[in-house]
């Protein structure tokens, strides 16, 4: 009985919220139109009804100002809604504009006789889990157990470039020995390609990587003759994954290991916790406002001395 009365009360409060909507900024015809379309959408709560009424009020006020017909087919078309967000939402914050557009799109779907199905949600790719210190030590131990010096150094370089400098596979296979050098107080990796940059090598990996780079010289650090081949590192990866006590080696997890290590060094976790930031896009927006760090500053912060 309580649930039934609760449902009736909710429907009644929705009806009251819709009926009470009569803002002075709208003409009687526009207000009536807004009440009608929101009523057809059958919102589940009074708060939801008021949110839809606010969005529709913005839409019909804009329509009257620019001379559009007050009909659902015209006003709730994608073109009209997008035009509203560009031209008719002055005074609203960006978040409020997004909310208005979302609510108008929801109304458009509710008013369609045969609405198109919603897009299926796609899984969001998450950052891979980093390796532990023990696991990295295990991979380096396996690298040291390879049968030839060339193979030992290539396997060691693969681990050090990933966990020590965050180099991904597509960049890894293009690196030659002379791309790893000492300058500005530390060891760095000179990365070419789409994201040209100088990457400081974490101090724990420097000696191993410098030895492998010196051995490679003009040749590719992880071996191979054609960097366009995508399976250049596959044989080394299999060899490093031979220990049953270790998980299979993955380039993405090596990079995550480097990212987490660097984040700890610069206090990123504490900063995000204090600032209440959870979105990486906001960090990118902040980063472009900061001056670029010099190579020496990067090495001092992330790499340590050689």
Wavefront OBJ file of the C-alpha trace (Angstrom):
o trace
v 0.000 0.000 0.000
v 2.851 2.398 0.842
v 4.592 1.716 -2.485
v 1.334 2.279 -4.379
v 0.644 5.560 -2.584
v 4.267 6.588 -3.038
v 3.964 6.030 -6.800
v 0.726 8.036 -6.920
v 2.330 10.812 -4.914
v 5.281 10.960 -7.287
v 3.016 11.147 -10.337
v 0.949 13.847 -8.633
v 4.034 15.925 -7.795
v 5.194 15.629 -11.410
v 1.816 16.850 -12.640
v 1.898 19.755 -10.195
v 5.433 20.741 -11.263
v 4.437 20.731 -14.940
v 1.167 22.595 -14.393
v 2.905 25.266 -12.313
v 5.404 26.065 -15.061
v 4.552 29.537 -16.375
v 7.688 31.741 -16.516
v 7.290 35.410 -17.337
v 10.053 35.201 -19.929
v 7.870 33.001 -22.185
v 4.712 33.778 -24.090
v 1.583 31.804 -23.064
v 1.878 29.726 -26.246
v 5.537 28.893 -25.567
v 4.845 27.955 -21.942
v 1.942 25.759 -23.009
v 4.153 24.055 -25.593
v 6.815 23.356 -22.959
v 4.267 21.908 -20.526
v 2.821 19.717 -23.272
v 6.066 18.138 -24.492
v 7.389 17.529 -20.981
v 4.075 15.948 -20.022
v 4.325 13.599 -23.017
v 7.819 12.591 -21.912
v 6.379 11.395 -18.559
v 9.302 12.249 -16.256
v 9.535 10.032 -13.201
v 10.098 12.757 -10.583
v 9.209 16.395 -10.082
v 12.909 17.318 -10.113
v 13.327 15.628 -13.470
v 10.248 17.416 -14.779
v 11.628 20.788 -13.717
v 14.970 20.039 -15.384
v 13.222 19.159 -18.653
v 11.026 22.246 -18.395
v 14.070 24.462 -17.920
v 15.760 23.024 -21.003
v 12.570 23.255 -23.070
v 12.004 26.809 -21.886
v 15.435 27.761 -23.190
v 14.629 26.085 -26.490
v 11.226 27.686 -27.073
v 12.466 31.134 -26.019
v 15.239 30.811 -28.593
v 12.749 29.561 -31.198
v 10.463 32.567 -30.687
v 13.413 34.930 -30.903
v 14.628 33.581 -34.238
v 11.180 32.839 -35.682
v 11.067 29.037 -35.616
v 7.793 27.120 -35.624
v 6.750 25.760 -32.227
v 6.517 22.113 -33.201
v 8.419 19.128 -31.801
v 9.669 18.094 -35.234
v 11.328 21.463 -35.775
v 12.533 22.335 -32.282
v 13.858 18.948 -31.208
v 15.783 18.266 -34.397
v 19.510 17.850 -33.859
v 20.254 20.951 -35.940
v 18.027 23.191 -33.787
v 19.365 21.812 -30.513
v 22.949 22.350 -31.639
v 22.129 25.873 -32.813
v 20.656 26.585 -29.393
v 23.820 25.468 -27.607
v 25.918 27.779 -29.796
v 23.669 30.848 -29.962
v 21.021 30.616 -27.253
v 22.718 29.674 -23.986
v 24.414 32.912 -23.057
v 24.835 33.283 -19.321
v 25.000 29.551 -18.651
v 28.134 27.760 -17.544
v 29.637 25.136 -19.892
v 28.380 22.391 -17.577
v 24.832 23.828 -17.671
v 24.945 24.042 -21.468
v 25.904 20.366 -21.654
v 23.058 19.487 -19.280
v 20.526 21.449 -21.358
v 21.624 19.673 -24.530
v 21.509 16.261 -22.850
v 17.980 16.899 -21.545
v 16.761 18.138 -24.931
v 18.156 15.040 -26.616
v 16.391 12.881 -24.035
v 13.127 14.725 -24.751
v 13.592 14.265 -28.489
v 13.920 10.501 -28.001
v 10.903 10.387 -25.701
v 8.741 12.259 -28.229
v 9.636 10.042 -31.168
v 7.062 7.437 -32.015
v 9.726 4.951 -33.014
v 12.907 6.252 -31.370
v 16.242 4.987 -32.596
v 17.996 2.669 -30.143
v 20.635 4.206 -27.917
v 24.231 3.554 -28.843
v 25.615 0.574 -26.985
v 28.103 1.669 -24.284
v 31.660 0.741 -25.158
v 34.180 -0.407 -22.606
v 36.639 2.293 -21.659
v 40.264 1.338 -21.946
v 41.885 1.565 -18.547
v 45.544 1.990 -17.728
v 47.281 -1.333 -17.337
v 48.470 -2.394 -13.903
v 52.154 -1.649 -13.217
v 54.616 -4.382 -12.381
v 55.914 -4.689 -8.858
v 59.589 -4.172 -8.010
v 59.920 -7.916 -7.494
v 58.487 -8.643 -10.947
v 60.820 -6.153 -12.640
v 63.743 -7.717 -10.781
v 62.534 -11.110 -12.002
v 62.497 -10.002 -15.656
v 66.002 -8.565 -15.338
v 67.154 -11.819 -13.750
v 65.735 -13.735 -16.723
v 67.442 -11.263 -19.080
v 70.789 -11.926 -17.389
v 70.279 -15.665 -17.920
v 70.046 -15.445 -21.722
v 72.633 -17.566 -23.600
v 74.575 -14.803 -25.427
v 75.752 -11.325 -24.468
v 73.835 -9.744 -27.342
v 70.624 -11.416 -26.259
v 71.204 -10.511 -22.597
v 71.698 -6.845 -23.413
v 68.735 -6.649 -25.800
v 66.406 -8.281 -23.295
v 67.666 -6.019 -20.530
v 67.198 -2.947 -22.762
v 63.603 -3.923 -23.509
v 62.774 -3.916 -19.787
v 64.762 -0.759 -19.028
v 63.320 1.259 -21.905
v 59.779 0.356 -20.850
v 59.960 0.541 -17.053
v 62.760 3.116 -16.953
v 61.668 5.537 -19.686
v 58.089 4.642 -20.625
v 58.934 3.823 -24.242
v 56.130 1.967 -26.066
v 56.648 -0.843 -28.570
v 56.094 1.256 -31.708
v 58.891 3.596 -30.544
v 61.054 0.867 -29.070
v 61.838 -0.929 -32.307
v 63.117 2.308 -33.949
v 65.676 3.151 -31.253
v 69.362 2.719 -32.034
v 72.230 2.656 -29.584
v 73.178 6.299 -30.166
v 69.608 7.375 -29.220
v 70.535 6.731 -25.580
v 73.078 9.205 -24.289
v 74.313 11.069 -21.216
v 73.834 14.826 -21.003
v 72.348 17.538 -18.781
v 73.336 15.518 -15.730
v 71.704 12.194 -16.535
v 70.871 9.519 -19.094
v 68.189 10.279 -21.670
v 66.438 8.538 -24.551
v 65.933 10.568 -27.731
v 62.584 9.514 -29.162
v 61.708 10.314 -32.780
v 58.418 9.760 -34.615
v 55.072 11.414 -33.898
v 55.948 12.386 -30.309
v 59.494 13.678 -30.531
v 60.914 14.153 -27.043
v 63.841 13.565 -24.702
v 62.974 11.132 -21.917
v 65.034 10.956 -18.714
v 65.874 7.399 -17.679
v 65.101 6.507 -14.075
v 68.363 6.117 -12.210
v 67.790 2.449 -11.319
v 67.836 1.508 -15.019
v 70.564 3.806 -16.316
v 73.660 1.602 -16.077
v 71.993 -1.390 -17.728
v 70.524 0.695 -20.545
v 73.767 2.580 -21.212
v 75.645 -0.717 -21.468
v 73.095 -2.059 -23.960
v 73.187 1.179 -25.969
v 76.976 1.181 -26.144
v 76.927 -2.411 -27.363
v 74.303 -1.624 -30.034
v 76.020 1.500 -31.346
v 74.550 2.212 -34.795
v 72.288 -0.858 -34.615
v 68.797 -1.162 -33.125
v 68.944 -1.616 -29.361
v 66.436 -4.492 -29.214
v 67.695 -6.067 -32.432
v 66.109 -6.640 -35.807
v 66.870 -5.139 -39.200
v 63.486 -3.718 -40.202
v 61.679 -1.599 -37.570
v 58.513 -1.705 -39.680
v 58.078 -5.335 -38.609
v 55.673 -5.351 -35.674
v 57.016 -8.578 -34.173
v 60.605 -7.393 -33.670
v 60.337 -7.676 -29.878
v 58.140 -10.784 -29.799
v 61.023 -13.245 -29.408
v 62.535 -11.237 -26.553
v 59.138 -10.950 -24.877
v 58.652 -14.710 -25.030
v 62.097 -15.283 -23.561
v 61.467 -12.862 -20.679
v 58.117 -14.547 -19.990
v 59.652 -18.011 -19.696
v 59.707 -17.952 -15.885
v 56.400 -19.464 -14.755
v 56.474 -17.394 -11.572
v 56.239 -14.170 -13.597
v 53.265 -12.834 -15.595
v 53.691 -12.459 -19.347
v 55.688 -9.366 -20.172
v 53.592 -6.579 -21.735
v 54.828 -3.272 -23.106
v 51.764 -1.470 -21.737
v 52.433 -2.677 -18.216
v 56.094 -1.659 -18.436
v 54.985 1.858 -19.412
v 52.460 1.910 -16.548
v 55.305 0.966 -14.197
v 57.247 4.027 -15.381
v 54.180 6.288 -15.199
v 53.397 5.281 -11.616
v 57.017 5.731 -10.570
v 57.123 9.231 -12.091
v 53.744 10.138 -10.587
v 55.052 9.223 -7.134
v 58.211 11.280 -7.661
v 56.311 14.476 -8.529
v 53.585 13.949 -5.906
v 50.810 13.698 -8.503
v 48.546 11.586 -6.298
v 48.705 14.041 -3.400
v 48.069 16.989 -5.737
v 45.016 15.361 -7.353
v 43.647 14.339 -3.964
v 44.023 17.855 -2.563
v 42.605 19.515 -5.705
v 39.730 17.059 -6.050
v 40.738 16.302 -9.659
v 39.870 12.901 -11.086
v 39.843 13.672 -14.818
v 43.088 13.586 -16.796
v 41.665 16.089 -19.305
v 41.759 18.751 -16.604
v 45.412 17.964 -15.967
v 46.092 18.472 -19.671
v 44.279 21.805 -19.599
v 46.448 22.864 -16.655
v 49.685 21.587 -18.169
v 49.418 23.770 -21.284
v 49.425 26.833 -19.019
v 52.825 25.902 -17.564
v 56.232 26.721 -19.078
v 58.025 23.811 -20.711
v 60.655 22.209 -18.490
v 64.259 22.175 -19.634
v 66.048 18.895 -20.190
v 68.115 19.400 -17.047
v 64.950 20.061 -15.023
v 63.330 16.894 -16.383
v 66.353 14.807 -15.497
v 66.581 16.268 -12.007
v 62.883 15.621 -11.382
v 62.401 12.251 -13.075
v 65.733 10.648 -13.875
v 68.235 11.398 -11.174
v 71.977 11.791 -11.702
v 73.947 9.511 -13.985
l 1 2 3 4 5 6 7 8 9 10 11 12 13 14 15 16 17 18 19 20 21 22 23 24 25 26 27 28 29 30 31 32 33 34 35 36 37 38 39 40 41 42 43 44 45 46 47 48 49 50 51 52 53 54 55 56 57 58 59 60 61 62 63 64 65 66 67 68 69 70 71 72 73 74 75 76 77 78 79 80 81 82 83 84 85 86 87 88 89 90 91 92 93 94 95 96 97 98 99 100 101 102 103 104 105 106 107 108 109 110 111 112 113 114 115 116 117 118 119 120 121 122 123 124 125 126 127 128 129 130 131 132 133 134 135 136 137 138 139 140 141 142 143 144 145 146 147 148 149 150 151 152 153 154 155 156 157 158 159 160 161 162 163 164 165 166 167 168 169 170 171 172 173 174 175 176 177 178 179 180 181 182 183 184 185 186 187 188 189 190 191 192 193 194 195 196 197 198 199 200 201 202 203 204 205 206 207 208 209 210 211 212 213 214 215 216 217 218 219 220 221 222 223 224 225 226 227 228 229 230 231 232 233 234 235 236 237 238 239 240 241 242 243 244 245 246 247 248 249 250 251 252 253 254 255 256 257 258 259 260 261 262 263 264 265 266 267 268 269 270 271 272 273 274 275 276 277 278 279 280 281 282 283 284 285 286 287 288 289 290 291 292 293 294 295 296 297 298 299 300 301 302 303 304 305 306
